């Protein structure tokens, strides 16, 4: 309600869209991460009803950490999918070459 009063309908819609994005990203996490982020999001929601935390730093820190965690999970899933899609090439032991040690130049 405080966002609607302070920022008007446009600001409220932007903030509600941001919260919707954060909620969907928390929902898409793996099981335990999803429970963790949704619990934190629920606690923040209850606190923001009574304390109007919408303009305070902990709000933006929580939302930023949740989005960063979602991005890391997405990147981890993409790398796993990429590793599964690329078959490993097994070569003979004679084809394997040792990497020469780097020596400082004189």
Secondary structure as UniProt FT lines:
FT   HELIX           2..27
FT   HELIX           31..51
FT   HELIX           53..55
FT   HELIX           57..85
FT   HELIX           93..95
//
